[in-house]
Amino acid sequence: MNRKKKKEQKEEKSLNKPVAIYFKRKIKCNSVQTEFKFSNIRLDVLGYNSDEKCFYICEGKNVRSISGLGHAIGQLISYMSLIQNDGFYFLQVVNYFLKVNLNQLQFFFEKRSIKAKFYVVLPLEFKTQLEHSIEIVKENIGDFARYIGIFFARKGKVIMYYDPLVKEISIERKYNTEEFLNEISEKFLTQEKVENYLEAKIEQNRSVKFKRIKGNPCLHYEVWLKSANKKESGRKIEIGFHIELGNPKQKDRSLRKRRNILKRLINKIYKLQYKNDKSILINKKWGKRGKYWAKLYYETMSKKRNEFDESELKIVLTKLNLLFQNLNCELEKANWGRSHEYE
C-alpha cells in the first residue's frame, strides 16, 4: 500500500471515531463498532439502537471534491443492495461481533426486513466548499437522496448536516443444500394434512424423500437436487412422486399387479392435470429398473448451484403440495395399489 493511500485511511479513521462516539452518546446506540467486516466489504462505523430496532451505518470519506462525495454515496447504495441480498448473513455476523441480543435479531428474522439509517461523514474543514456539491449529488441520485444523511466531523466534534429517513430493507434467507432440504422437510411435514402421516429421509444432501409412516419406501414423494450441468449456473430441481417397485429378478405377480395399478393411476392424474398445467411431467420408464419404475413430477431451475433462496423454496413447496393434493386422495381410494390392508 502506498503512502498516499495509508494517509487517506488514517484521515478517514479520524473521522470515524467521532461518529462512533456520536452514535453512542447522541443516538443512544447500544452497540457500536468501527471497521465492521461483513461479506467482502467493511462498514466504517456500524451502530445499533435496540429501542428503535434500527442500525446506523456510516462511511467516512476525507474528500473535498464532488467526485469523492459521489464515490462515498455510491458505496452506501451498494451496501443497501448487499444487505438486501445477504441480510440473514449480516444479522448472523452482527450477532457474533456486536453481541446484539438474539431476541432482538429474531424480530428482523421474522419480519424479513432490516431498518437502517445511512450516513457519509466528511471533513468539517471542507464544509463550506462541499455544501454545493452535496446539493448537486442529491439532485442526481433521485429517491436515494432521502435515505443518505451527511455528517461533518473533526476530532471531538460532529455536525449533523442532513438527517436521512429510515430505510427499510427487505431481506431473504439463503440456504446451502443441506439447509434447503431440511427446510423443505420441516415446512412440508408440519402441515396438518401430512402431520403424523408422512416421514422424511434426506440422502447425501441431494434429495429428501417422504413416505407414509410404516409404508413402502419404494412409493414416495421426492425432492431431488439433480447434478449440476457445467454449462448452467443453476441446478435442476425435480419434485415428484416415485413408483420404484420391483426389478427384473422379482417374479411376484401381486407386486407386478400393484405396480401396474399405480402406474395407471399416475397416468390418469397426469392426463387430468395436463389440461390446465402444462408444466406437469410423467416418465413411465426411468431409472435403474427401466420399465419397472415410473414417476409423476415437476421441474424447476435454481439460480445458483449450491445456494437457494426463499422464492425457490416457495416454488418447491407449492409444487410438492400440489402433487400431494392431486395424488394422495386417489392413492388412498386405490389402497395404494394393494389387494390387502397392510404393506
Residue, then its C-alpha position, 0 to 999 in steps of 0.5 A: m500500500n502506498r503512502k498516499k493511500k495509508k494517509e487517506q485511511k488514517e484521515e478517514k479513521s479520524l473521522n470515524k471515531p467521532v461518529a462512533i462516539y456520536f452514535k453512542r452518546k447522541i443516538k443512544c446506540n447500544s452497540v457500536q463498532t468501527e471497521f465492521k467486516f461483513s461479506n467482502i466489504r467493511l462498514d466504517v462505523l456500524g451502530y445499533n439502537s435496540d429501542e428503535k430496532c434500527f442500525y446506523i451505518c456510516e462511511g467516512k470519506n476525507v474528500r473535498s471534491i464532488s467526485g469523492l462525495g459521489h464515490a462515498i454515496g455510491q458505496l452506501i447504495s451498494y451496501m443497501s443492495l448487499i444487505q438486501n441480498d445477504g441480510f440473514y448473513f449480516l444479522q448472523v455476523v452482527n450477532y457474533f461481533l456486536k453481541v446484539n441480543l438474539n431476541q432482538l435479531q429474531f424480530f428482523f428474522e421474522k419480519r424479513s426486513i432490516k431498518a437502517k439509517f445511512y450516513v457519509v461523514l466528511p471533513l468539517e474543514f471542507k464544509t463550506q466548499l462541499e455544501h454545493s456539491i452535496e446539493i448537486v449529488k442529491e439532485n442526481i441520485g433521485d429517491f436515494a437522496r432521502y435515505i443518505g444523511i451527511f455528517f461533518a466531523r473533526k476530532g471531538k466534534v460532529i455536525m449533523y448536516y442532513d438527517p436521512l429517513v429510515k430505510e427499510i430493507s427487505i431481506e431473504r434467507k439463503y440456504n446451502t443444500e443441506e439447509f434447503l432440504n431440511e427446510i423443505s422437510e420441516k415446512f412440508l411435514t408440519q402441515e396438518k394434512v401430512e402431520n403424523y402421516l408422512e416421514a422424511k429421509i434426506e440422502q447425501n444432501r441431494s434429495v429428501k424423500f417422504k413416505r407414509i409412516k410404516g409404508n413402502p419406501c419404494l412409493h414416495y414423494e421426492v425432492w431431488l437436487k439433480s447434478a449440476n450441468k457445467k454449462e448452467s449456473g443453476r441446478k435442476i430441481e425435480i419434485g415428484f412422486h416415485i413408483e420404484l417397485g420391483n426389478p427384473k429378478q422379482k417374479d411376484r405377480s401381486l407386486r407386478k399387479r400393484r405396480n401396474i395399478l399405480k402406474r395407471l393411476i399416475n397416468k390418469i392424474y397426469k392426463l387430468q392435470y395436463k389440461n390446465d398445467k402444462s408444466i406437469l411431467i410423467n416418465k413411465k420408464w426411468g431409472k435403474r429398473g427401466k420399465y419397472w419404475a415410473k414417476l409423476y413430477y415437476e421441474t424447476m431451475s435454481k439460480k445458483r448451484n449450491e445456494f437457494d433462496e426463499s422464492e425457490l423454496k416457495i416454488v418447491l413447496t407449492k409444487l410438492n403440495l400440489l402433487f400431494q393434493n392431486l395424488n394422495c386422495e386417489l392413492e388412498k381410494a386405490n389402497w395404494g395399489r394393494s389387494h390387502e390392508y397392510e404393506 
